[in-house]
Amino acid sequence: MNRTVTIGYRASAAPPHPIRQLGGALAEVWDRRRLIRYLVQADLKKKGADTLLGNVWWVLDPFLQMIVYVILVSVIAARTQPDYPLFIFAAILPWKWFTSSIGDAITSVSSQERLIKQIQFPKLVLPTAATVAGVVNFAFGLIPLVGLLLLFYRDRLSPWLLCLPLIAVVQFVFTLGLGYLVAALNVFYRDVGNVSRHALRIWFYLSPGLYGPEQLRTLAESHPTVAHLMTLNPFYALFQAYRAVIYGSTDGGPAAPDWSGLAAVFLFSLAFLAAATLVFKRLEPAFAKVL
């Protein structure tokens, strides 16, 4: 049963300065790094035990999603895009990492009611562990990507592929910030999980995952405001960066990421992470009372 609880409590003392609170949060995460590692390992083992194939699904699932979208776009919609399976896979892989991390982060605090009430520890480690576990799963997803490139698209291999970890760092910072925010809000509003499934689905369709920037330029001719708002989406720059290093250009040649766009997303993600951390720390004292 969903519960909705009003966020409101009176602190016994004035909250610390935001800079000091951010430093304290960073110190808490670092001091509890062994606990985070344990939680990550426990999360991976739990997910692997829940299904017959375990973590192998992180290899199979991107392939299955790719096949669905290839049939939908290439066959039913009859749109042509060179090497479209690799084109769409370059977006599916990071998006699966993002959605699974956010889904795990949403329930990372609310699902640990007994632990929170029995043991005193910084609750920030819970969404942190959920997000870090997503990085490990993302690494599993790189296996089918390497297979696609080596077996079918060797002509698209380029040294730019070595920049993949840099792009992943930018996505991780953004994901961590959003994970902190939804984890805290879900303690008070249990509808966050239900809303997130629909919001993430719409988010993907509004991002250039199934299509490229050419379609957005066409949209800009009739709806310039809508097209401009879509380019402000962090995953516009992220998908373009992933696609540049994995897929390259439309003509098959190597392509460099848009470093300026990626840097803008990184700076925004850092500010967003700081703000989300402050929100989490301000709400943290009320978690035990609500759960």
N, C-alpha and C positions, 0 to 999 in steps of 0.2 A: 504494500500500500504506500503510495506516494505521500510524503509529508512536506508541508511547507511551513517553515518557521521564520518569523520575522527576525532579521538581523538587528539586534539591538541589545546592548548591555552597557553597564557603567563600569569603566575601568577604575581600579582602586588607586591608581597613580597615573600621572601624566605620561603619555607615551614617549619613548625616547626619540631623539632627533632622527629623521629618516636616514641620514648618512650612517649614523651609528647603528641603526637597526639593520641596514643592508650589510654592514660589516659583520654584525653579529650573526646574521643569517648565513653569510658565506662561511664564517668560522664554524657554525653548527654543522653545516653540510660536510665540511672538510674533516672535522673531528669525528663525525660519525660515518666516515667513508667505509669502514669495515662493515658496519651495519647495512649500509647501502649495497655493498657487494653481496652480502648474505641475502638481502631481500631480492636483489636481481637474480641470483642463482635460484632462489626459491620460486620466483615467478616463472622463470624459464622451465624449471622442472615441473611445475604445476600445469603449465600450458602443454608441455609435451606429454604429460600423463593423461590429459583429458581427451585426447584423440588417438586413433589407431596409428596414424602416421607421425604424430608428434610434430616436431619442428620442421619435418620435411614439407609440411604445408606451406612454409615460407618459400619453398622452391617451386611448388606446384601452383599455388594460388595466383601469383602474378602471371603465370602462363595461361591459366584458365581465364582470368580477367582479360588478358590480351586477346585471346581467341574470341571472346564475346564482343569486344569493342571492334575488332577487325571485321567480324561478320556484320555488326550493326552499321558501321560507317562505310566500309569498302563494298559490301555486297548490297545491303538494303538501301543505304543512302546513295550508293554508287558514286562516292567521292574518291578521286584518285590522289594518292600521295606516295611518292617513291619510298619503298621500304617501310610501309606503314606499320608493320608489327614492331619494328625497332623504335619507330617514331612514338607510338603509343606506350611502349614498354618503358621508355625513358621518363614518362610521367606517372605511370601506374606504380612503379617501384617506390619512389619517394612519397607518393600519396598514401600508399598502404602503410608505410612506416609512420606517417603523420597521424592517420586516423586510428591506427591501433594504439599508438602512444597516448593520444588524447582520450580514447575510450578507457584505457587502463588508468590514466591519471584521474579521471572523473570519480571513480569509485575507490581510489587508493586510500583516501582518508575515511570515508563513510563506511567502508567495509571492514575497518579495523577498530570497531567500537570497543570490543573487549580489551584489546591491547592498549588503546588510548586511555581507558579508565583505570587500568591496573599499573601501567608503567609510565613514569615521567621521562619523556624524551622529546626532542624537537620534531614536530610533525612534518616539517619541511622535507625530511628524508623520504617520506612515503611517496609523494608525487615525483621526487627526484629519482628514486629507484625505478618507478614505473616508466619514466621517460628514458632512463639509461638502458633499461631492458629492451626498449624499442630499437636502440642502436645495434644491439646484438642480433636482433631479428632482421634488421636491415642488412647486416653483413651476410646472413643466410640468403637474402634476396639477391645479392650480387652474384651468386652462383649461376642462376639461369641467365643473367645478363652476360656474363663471360661466355656461357655456352652459346648464346645467340650470336655474339660477335665473332667467336672463333669458327662456328660451324656455317653461318649463313651470311655474315656481313663483315668479312675480313677487310674489305675495301674501305670500311668506315672506321677502322682502328686508327687512332692518332695519339700522339703524346699528350694531347689535351685531356685525355682520360685520367691522367695522373692528378688533375685538379679536382677530381670527384670528392675527395675528403674535405677540401676547402668549402665546397658548396654544402656538403653535409653538415659542417660546423654551423653555418649560417642557419640552416633549417633547424638544427638541434636547439640553438639559442631561442629561436622563435617558438618552437614546440614546448620548450621548458617553461617559458613565460605563460603560454596559454594553459599548460598543464597545471601550474600553480593556481591560476585563476579559477578554472573550472573545478578543481579539487576542493577549493575552499567554498565556492558557491554551492556545490552539491551537498555539503553538510547541511545547509539551511533550506535549499530548494532541490528536492529530489527529482524534480522534473527536468533538471539539466541534462541527464542522460538521454531522456526521450527526445528532447529538443535537438540535442547534438547530432543524432543520427540523421535527421532531416536537414539540419543546417549544413552538415559536412557534405551531404549528397549535392545540395544546391551549390555549395562552394566549389566543388569539383567541376560542375558543369559551367560555372562562371569563370573558371580558370582555363588557360589554354592547354588543357590536357588532351582533349580529343581533337583539337584543331590548333593551328599555328597563328602567328601574328598577322598573316595575310587576311584571315577571316575578320580579325578585329579592325584592320584598316578598311575593309569593305563595310563593316558595321559603322565605322566612324563617319562615313559619307552620309548616312541617313540619321544616325543617332550619335553625334559626337560626344555628348555628355556621358552617355552610358558607356561608350568605348573608353573614355578617359577614366571613369571610375573603375572599370575592369583592369586597367593597367596599374592602378594603385594597389591592387591585390598583391600581397607579398608573394603568392605562388605564381604570379605572372613572371616575375624576375627569376624565381627559383626554377620553374619549369623550363624557362628559356635557357637558363644556365646549364641545367642537367642535359637538356636536349643538345646544346652546343657541343658539350664534351663527349656525349655518348653517340648522338646521331649525326652531328655535323651540320652542314648546310644542305639545302634541298638538292643541289646538283651533285652531292656526294663528297664534296671536299671537306677538309677539316675546318672547324669554326671555333673561335675563341669566345668564352663567355663574356657577357656584358658586365665588366668589372664595376663600372660606375653604378649600374642598377643593383648589383649584388651588394656593393658597399652600402648603398642607401638602405637596403633591407636589413643588413647587419646592424647598422646604427639604430634603426627603428627597433629591431629586436632586442638590442641591449637596453634601450629605454623602456620598452614594454616589459622586459624581464624584471627590471628594477621596480617598476610600478606594481607588477603582479606580486612580487615578493613582499612589498610593503603591505599590500592588501591582505595577503595570506597571514603575515605576522600580526596584523591588527586584529584579524578575526580568530586567530589560533586560540586565545584564552577561552573562547566560548565553545570550542569544539566539544569538550567533555560534558558541558552542560546540555548541549543539544542532542548528542548521540545517545 
